[in-house]
Amino acid sequence: MILPVAKLGTLLLKTMSKPIASRLKTEASRHPKFRQLIINLAQANHRISTNIQRRVYGHATNVEIRPLNEEKAVQAAADLIGELFVFSVAGAAVIFEVQRSARSEARKEEARKNEIEAIRQKEDQLAEEILTMKQKLSELERLANSRGLSGLFRSSSVPDQIKPT
């Protein structure tokens, strides 16, 4: 029952993170200091991705890369921030799910270990009871032999002697 509720909760969290990411994008473009920070972030991202693309396609990488204009940089950085936020929420949900699953498996493993230990203890107890029974049987056989009643307590593990006819 808890598994569907947890999955539904993580889906709800991811869905709710998208409007929050959108709001974060609009706020990021309004504040001057943060705006300059995200412009620098977008320019750096643009340079790195352009260099990677040039290397992949075998083009020259020592060419100067033209920077994005300010509005494109703000939009690119705001999109990047929004996507990072959604990705972070989804990643946190996955981590939570994995940890929950690991805890569940650990509880199951502990229960299995306890069950195995109980079986071993029961086995040891039964082995002790068998040993005690064997000792009592030996004592009874010894008493029977001393009183001449050896035929009554013949053990099934001791074969009958064959008498010649």
Residue frames as qw, qx, qy, qz and C-alpha x, y, z in Angstrom:
[[0.000, 0.886, 0.465, 0.000, 0.00, 0.00, 0.00],
 [0.298, -0.810, 0.067, 0.501, 2.80, 2.44, 0.82],
 [0.493, -0.085, 0.549, 0.669, 4.60, 1.88, -2.50],
 [0.233, 0.632, 0.561, 0.481, 1.85, 3.35, -4.74],
 [0.215, -0.942, -0.239, 0.100, 1.41, 6.27, -2.35],
 [0.491, -0.591, 0.267, 0.581, 5.17, 6.99, -2.35],
 [0.425, 0.157, 0.588, 0.669, 5.34, 6.82, -6.14],
 [0.062, 0.815, 0.506, 0.274, 2.30, 9.07, -6.45],
 [0.356, -0.874, -0.074, 0.323, 3.95, 11.50, -4.03],
 [0.482, -0.351, 0.409, 0.691, 7.16, 11.65, -6.05],
 [0.295, 0.463, 0.619, 0.562, 5.17, 12.17, -9.25],
 [0.125, -0.919, -0.373, -0.036, 3.25, 15.00, -7.57],
 [0.457, -0.714, 0.122, 0.516, 6.51, 16.55, -6.37],
 [0.445, -0.031, 0.530, 0.721, 8.01, 16.44, -9.86],
 [0.144, 0.678, 0.591, 0.412, 4.85, 17.93, -11.35],
 [0.248, -0.931, -0.238, 0.122, 4.79, 20.73, -8.79],
 [0.551, -0.472, 0.212, 0.655, 8.46, 21.51, -9.38],
 [0.433, 0.392, 0.493, 0.645, 7.81, 22.65, -12.95],
 [0.038, -0.907, -0.287, -0.307, 5.81, 25.78, -12.00],
 [0.548, -0.774, 0.068, 0.309, 8.37, 26.51, -9.29],
 [0.625, -0.084, 0.392, 0.670, 11.12, 26.26, -11.90],
 [0.257, 0.674, 0.433, 0.540, 9.17, 28.62, -14.17],
 [0.300, -0.940, -0.153, -0.047, 8.81, 31.12, -11.33],
 [0.662, -0.517, 0.217, 0.497, 12.52, 30.79, -10.59],
 [0.541, 0.279, 0.421, 0.673, 13.28, 31.61, -14.23],
 [0.056, 0.847, 0.311, 0.427, 11.22, 34.79, -14.18],
 [0.489, -0.865, -0.004, 0.115, 12.70, 35.94, -10.88],
 [0.737, -0.230, 0.266, 0.577, 16.22, 35.20, -12.09],
 [0.436, 0.468, 0.351, 0.684, 15.86, 37.56, -15.00],
 [0.156, -0.910, -0.276, -0.267, 14.62, 40.47, -12.80],
 [0.572, -0.782, 0.063, 0.240, 17.32, 40.88, -10.13],
 [0.372, 0.876, -0.306, -0.020, 20.41, 42.77, -11.45],
 [0.235, -0.627, 0.741, -0.039, 23.16, 40.91, -9.56],
 [0.693, 0.036, 0.715, -0.082, 21.61, 37.55, -10.15],
 [0.679, 0.707, 0.119, -0.158, 20.96, 38.54, -13.77],
 [0.226, 0.814, -0.533, -0.053, 24.66, 39.25, -14.28],
 [0.449, -0.370, 0.808, -0.090, 25.57, 35.96, -12.59],
 [0.751, 0.288, 0.586, -0.099, 23.28, 33.96, -14.85],
 [0.547, 0.811, -0.145, -0.149, 24.51, 35.81, -17.94],
 [0.024, -0.686, 0.727, 0.013, 28.07, 34.78, -17.03],
 [0.605, -0.076, 0.779, -0.145, 26.82, 31.24, -16.40],
 [0.744, 0.564, 0.311, -0.179, 25.07, 31.15, -19.78],
 [0.370, 0.831, -0.397, -0.121, 28.13, 32.52, -21.61],
 [0.247, -0.501, 0.828, -0.037, 30.36, 29.88, -19.98],
 [0.692, 0.183, 0.676, -0.177, 27.85, 27.16, -20.83],
 [0.641, 0.737, 0.038, -0.209, 27.70, 28.44, -24.43],
 [0.167, 0.762, -0.620, -0.086, 31.51, 28.38, -24.79],
 [0.416, -0.287, 0.857, -0.097, 31.81, 24.88, -23.32],
 [0.718, 0.357, 0.566, -0.192, 28.99, 23.39, -25.40],
 [0.551, 0.795, -0.150, -0.203, 30.26, 25.05, -28.59],
 [0.002, -0.656, 0.753, 0.050, 33.78, 23.70, -27.99],
 [0.559, -0.056, 0.816, -0.136, 32.40, 20.22, -27.35],
 [0.714, 0.579, 0.320, -0.227, 30.32, 20.37, -30.53],
 [0.376, 0.817, -0.403, -0.170, 33.31, 21.53, -32.56],
 [0.211, -0.480, 0.852, -0.007, 35.46, 18.69, -31.23],
 [0.670, 0.182, 0.690, -0.204, 32.75, 16.13, -31.92],
 [0.679, 0.690, 0.220, -0.123, 32.33, 17.30, -35.52],
 [0.781, 0.009, 0.231, 0.580, 36.09, 17.72, -36.06],
 [0.237, 0.900, 0.119, 0.347, 36.08, 21.50, -36.53],
 [0.425, 0.365, -0.376, 0.738, 38.79, 23.87, -35.32],
 [0.503, -0.692, -0.496, 0.148, 38.51, 24.71, -31.61],
 [0.462, -0.277, -0.116, 0.834, 40.92, 27.67, -31.52],
 [0.034, 0.509, 0.407, 0.757, 38.40, 29.96, -33.22],
 [0.091, -0.008, 0.432, -0.897, 36.92, 32.77, -31.13],
 [0.089, -0.506, -0.855, -0.073, 33.37, 31.99, -30.03],
 [0.130, -0.422, -0.110, -0.890, 30.97, 34.90, -30.28],
 [0.064, 0.138, 0.757, -0.636, 29.12, 35.49, -27.00],
 [0.014, -0.615, -0.771, -0.164, 25.35, 35.33, -26.83],
 [0.082, -0.534, -0.043, -0.840, 23.46, 38.61, -26.68],
 [0.138, -0.209, 0.625, -0.739, 22.20, 39.56, -23.23],
 [0.718, -0.014, 0.123, -0.685, 18.56, 38.48, -23.69],
 [0.839, 0.188, -0.486, -0.155, 19.49, 35.11, -25.20],
 [0.350, 0.288, -0.749, 0.483, 21.98, 34.57, -22.36],
 [0.385, -0.161, 0.492, -0.764, 19.35, 35.39, -19.72],
 [0.840, 0.077, -0.093, -0.530, 16.83, 33.09, -21.40],
 [0.732, 0.268, -0.624, 0.061, 19.36, 30.26, -21.78],
 [0.150, 0.255, -0.737, 0.608, 20.50, 30.58, -18.15],
 [0.563, -0.102, 0.324, -0.753, 16.92, 30.78, -16.89],
 [0.877, 0.134, -0.307, -0.343, 16.08, 27.64, -18.86],
 [0.556, 0.296, -0.715, 0.302, 19.18, 25.94, -17.50],
 [0.153, -0.231, 0.630, -0.726, 18.24, 26.89, -13.93],
 [0.749, -0.011, 0.091, -0.656, 14.68, 25.63, -14.45],
 [0.850, 0.207, -0.466, -0.128, 15.87, 22.34, -15.89],
 [0.334, 0.316, -0.741, 0.490, 18.46, 21.93, -13.12],
 [0.417, -0.197, 0.475, -0.749, 15.75, 22.49, -10.52],
 [0.876, 0.072, -0.078, -0.471, 13.41, 19.92, -12.09],
 [0.730, 0.312, -0.597, 0.118, 16.32, 17.49, -12.50],
 [0.062, 0.348, -0.698, 0.622, 17.36, 18.03, -8.86],
 [0.650, -0.122, 0.328, -0.674, 13.84, 17.32, -7.62],
 [0.910, 0.188, -0.257, -0.265, 13.62, 14.20, -9.78],
 [0.530, 0.391, -0.677, 0.327, 17.08, 13.09, -8.62],
 [0.225, -0.305, 0.626, -0.681, 16.14, 13.62, -4.99],
 [0.823, -0.012, 0.116, -0.556, 12.97, 11.58, -5.53],
 [0.838, 0.286, -0.464, -0.025, 14.99, 8.74, -7.09],
 [0.259, 0.392, -0.713, 0.520, 17.51, 8.82, -4.24],
 [0.513, -0.220, 0.448, -0.698, 14.68, 8.74, -1.71],
 [0.906, 0.112, -0.107, -0.395, 13.09, 5.78, -3.50],
 [0.688, 0.359, -0.603, 0.186, 16.39, 3.88, -3.65],
 [0.007, 0.355, -0.689, 0.632, 17.09, 4.48, 0.04],
 [0.701, -0.117, 0.276, -0.647, 13.57, 3.40, 0.97],
 [0.909, 0.212, -0.302, -0.195, 13.97, 0.25, -1.08],
 [0.473, 0.405, -0.684, 0.381, 17.38, -0.45, 0.49],
 [0.307, -0.304, 0.589, -0.683, 15.93, -0.06, 3.99],
 [0.861, 0.019, 0.061, -0.504, 13.12, -2.44, 3.08],
 [0.818, 0.316, -0.478, 0.041, 15.60, -5.00, 1.75],
 [0.172, 0.427, -0.699, 0.547, 17.74, -4.62, 4.88],
 [0.594, -0.209, 0.427, -0.649, 14.70, -5.34, 7.06],
 [0.931, 0.157, -0.143, -0.296, 13.88, -8.42, 4.99],
 [0.616, 0.422, -0.611, 0.263, 17.48, -9.62, 5.21],
 [0.146, -0.386, 0.650, -0.638, 17.48, -9.12, 8.98],
 [0.801, -0.072, 0.224, -0.551, 14.25, -11.13, 9.24],
 [0.881, 0.296, -0.363, -0.071, 15.81, -13.92, 7.16],
 [0.339, 0.452, -0.689, 0.454, 18.90, -13.95, 9.37],
 [0.441, -0.288, 0.531, -0.663, 16.73, -14.12, 12.49],
 [0.910, 0.078, -0.003, -0.406, 14.73, -16.99, 11.00],
 [0.742, 0.382, -0.531, 0.145, 17.90, -18.89, 10.09],
 [0.053, 0.426, -0.685, 0.588, 19.29, -18.33, 13.60],
 [0.687, -0.172, 0.351, -0.612, 16.03, -19.61, 15.13],
 [0.932, 0.208, -0.228, -0.191, 16.22, -22.72, 12.93],
 [0.515, 0.442, -0.642, 0.356, 19.85, -23.30, 13.98],
 [0.267, -0.364, 0.608, -0.654, 18.94, -22.94, 17.65],
 [0.860, -0.018, 0.150, -0.488, 16.05, -25.39, 17.19],
 [0.826, 0.354, -0.438, 0.022, 18.43, -27.80, 15.42],
 [0.216, 0.445, -0.698, 0.518, 20.92, -27.55, 18.29],
 [0.549, -0.241, 0.457, -0.658, 18.13, -28.09, 20.81],
 [0.933, 0.125, -0.065, -0.330, 16.89, -31.17, 18.92],
 [0.644, 0.427, -0.595, 0.219, 20.44, -32.52, 18.67],
 [0.099, -0.387, 0.682, -0.612, 20.79, -32.17, 22.45],
 [0.767, -0.079, 0.273, -0.575, 17.45, -33.93, 22.96],
 [0.890, 0.285, -0.337, -0.117, 18.57, -36.78, 20.66],
 [0.378, 0.447, -0.693, 0.420, 21.82, -37.09, 22.61],
 [0.399, -0.286, 0.565, -0.663, 19.91, -37.14, 25.89],
 [0.893, 0.071, 0.039, -0.443, 17.54, -39.80, 24.53],
 [0.753, 0.381, -0.529, 0.087, 20.48, -41.91, 23.36],
 [0.085, 0.412, -0.715, 0.558, 22.07, -41.64, 26.78],
 [0.637, -0.147, 0.414, -0.633, 18.81, -42.65, 28.47],
 [0.913, 0.224, -0.200, -0.275, 18.40, -45.55, 26.05],
 [0.540, 0.427, -0.668, 0.282, 21.96, -46.70, 26.74],
 [0.213, -0.332, 0.657, -0.643, 21.29, -46.50, 30.46],
 [0.817, 0.002, 0.191, -0.544, 18.08, -48.51, 30.09],
 [0.845, 0.333, -0.414, -0.064, 19.89, -51.13, 27.99],
 [0.264, 0.440, -0.726, 0.457, 22.66, -51.33, 30.59],
 [0.477, -0.213, 0.550, -0.651, 20.11, -51.80, 33.39],
 [0.894, 0.149, -0.029, -0.421, 18.18, -54.37, 31.35],
 [0.689, 0.406, -0.589, 0.112, 21.36, -56.34, 30.62],
 [0.027, 0.379, -0.741, 0.553, 22.32, -56.33, 34.27],
 [0.592, -0.039, 0.517, -0.617, 18.89, -57.77, 35.22],
 [0.338, 0.018, 0.923, 0.184, 18.75, -60.31, 32.40],
 [0.469, 0.669, 0.481, -0.317, 16.15, -58.52, 30.28],
 [0.210, -0.433, 0.476, 0.736, 18.42, -57.95, 27.30],
 [0.227, 0.297, 0.819, 0.435, 15.97, -59.33, 24.72],
 [0.074, 0.796, 0.569, -0.191, 13.33, -56.72, 25.53],
 [0.001, -0.919, 0.032, 0.393, 15.45, -53.65, 24.74],
 [0.673, 0.035, 0.477, 0.564, 17.24, -54.75, 21.63],
 [0.079, 0.673, -0.111, -0.727, 18.20, -51.67, 19.60],
 [0.761, 0.593, 0.245, -0.100, 17.22, -51.57, 15.95],
 [0.284, 0.854, -0.431, -0.063, 20.73, -50.39, 15.15],
 [0.296, -0.448, 0.843, -0.036, 22.21, -53.61, 16.60],
 [0.651, 0.176, -0.568, -0.472, 21.62, -56.53, 14.17],
 [0.884, -0.267, 0.249, -0.291, 20.20, -59.77, 15.52],
 [0.170, -0.488, 0.842, 0.154, 22.73, -62.55, 15.71],
 [0.767, 0.199, -0.424, -0.439, 22.08, -65.40, 13.31],
 [0.624, -0.340, 0.665, -0.231, 21.70, -68.78, 15.08],
 [0.257, 0.279, -0.847, -0.371, 22.78, -71.89, 13.17],
 [0.807, -0.054, 0.118, -0.577, 20.01, -74.53, 12.78]]
